[in-house]
Each structure stands twice: as C-alpha cells, then as structure tokens.
C-alpha cells in the first residue's frame, strides 16, 4: 500500500481575519489555518485566551513581518463581567474562590466605577498570564499556588463604555493599549463596585486599523481559501503612504536611505512605480532620512495593495 506523501508547503503571503472560536488556543487555531493553505510560514498578532473569541489576524508568509507592528497596536473588546463571584484566573477557565453580595446596580453607579479606569492607569498583571519570572511564565507558579511579587504596568484605556447590565452582570466595551489585561480590568471594576467578579465572555472586535467586520470563521476560511486572503498593507492603513519612482524603490529594496521630506507618521508605507506595496519605512530623525524597516519579498503575481483591491 502506497504511503501518503504530504505535498510540499507553499509560499502563501497575506492576512486572514479569523473569528476565533471559544475553547481553543490561539496557536492551535493558527496551525489549523496554516493547514488550510498548506502554508510554509505563519503567525498571529497577539494571542487571545482560550475562552475568548473574535478577531485574530493570521499573518501568512511575508505578512509575518507585519505581525510585530500589530502586536504593539491598540485593541478593542466587548467583555461580559459576572459580579459576585471571583475566579482564580479572572475568567471561566478557573475555579470560583470567593463570593460577595452584589450591590443594586444603576447607570450612575456603574459609570462612576468605570470613570476610575479611563485614561492612563497602572495595572497589576494577573498571576495567570504568560509574563515570565526567572524564565517561567507566571501561570506556572499560579498553578502551584505560588504568588510572585510583580510590579504594576502603565496602560491606557482610550475608551470604556457601558453596553448593558442586569442584576449581577455588566457588559462593557473597551478600547485599550497594548498589554492591557481585560480580565484584570473586569476584576478591578467589580472591586470599585464593592464586590468581586470575573469575565464570562471576551470578544475582540478590533486590532489596530483592522476591524472585525470582515472576520471569518474557520469553516468559512476553508470554503473561501485564497479568496479570503487580504493584502499585507490592509493592516497598515494608519501609516502615511509614499509612492516612489523605480530608482527610489530599488534603493529601498537594497537597504539604502532616501532624502525625502519628514512624513506625518514615524513609520510609512512604500509603494513602487507600479503602485505595489513592498516595504515599511522609518523616519531617522538624527539624519533626516527615510530608511527601510521591513522589505517584503513578494512576487509580481501577489495580492494588490489594499487601496487598489478596494476599488
């Protein structure tokens, strides 16, 4: 009987806007998407906890060079906070370790609590997190019942809005900076209300300039395949676009710098004389020059730019 031989993996370049389901890890669902495309290389842009759902951009091939820029971007979530019960993980993955009565809720009371967390705040990272201590993630110690002293970290809550509430539940929308733990934010909001709480649902709706409006389930991705691949620059539309002539584009491709006016953004998108996106540039203030930061090795048959594709 002939042994099945898997076809060689392919160079697939593009971004897939995945709607991550609950109950799977971000890395686990990444591997499934890579198998759909038989892609050689892939990565995601900021893990979602297993219980969480929503927008998880999957970067394939050369798009993995964009993923680092997305990791640093602001993100938006819709969170469901169950009041009166505290879990050891801050979400449904853990055990209930404390219960307290829930005060009678009102819009005024909730808004007063939310207002304490808008703007620049310091947040204590949870023990159930992947932050490292002596080479091991904090959750390694948490599972052994060991509490590690850890410093607070500055974060920014750009928007924090009440969506709805019931006797023991609050649903809120939050737009926050990189490094924000929404589980911890939920616990802190509950504390500000005079009780305890944990998240029962967390749904990401935005990562940087990428919106969850066009995200697809794994089943939809399996059906659409190549048709659901987005161009690399769809994740970078917040950066200034700079169109280069053939000579300038060749200089950037070979790592050279350009003497151009200072751009409006620190990072820029470079397009060649054919209107094809091919690199991210960075302003070098000390020399007043633009230098290449990421150059993408794309074939001429690759996806068109986001702006062309949208026409």
ABEGO torsion letter per residue (X at the ends): XBBBBBBBBBBBBEBBBBBBBBGBBAAAAAAAAAAAAGBABBBBBEBBBAABBEBBBBBBEAAAAAAAAAAABBBBBBBBBBBGBBBAAGBAABBBABBBBBBBBBAAAAAAAAAAABEBBBBBBBABBABBBGGBBAAAAAAAGBBBBBBBBBBBBABBBBABBBAABBBBBBBBBBGBBAAAAAAAAAAAAGBBBBBABBBBABBEABBAAABBBAAAAAAAEAAABBBAAAAAAABBBBBBBAAAAAAAAAGBBBBBBBBABABBBBBBAAGBBABBBBBBAAAGBBBBABBBBBBAABBBBAAAAAX
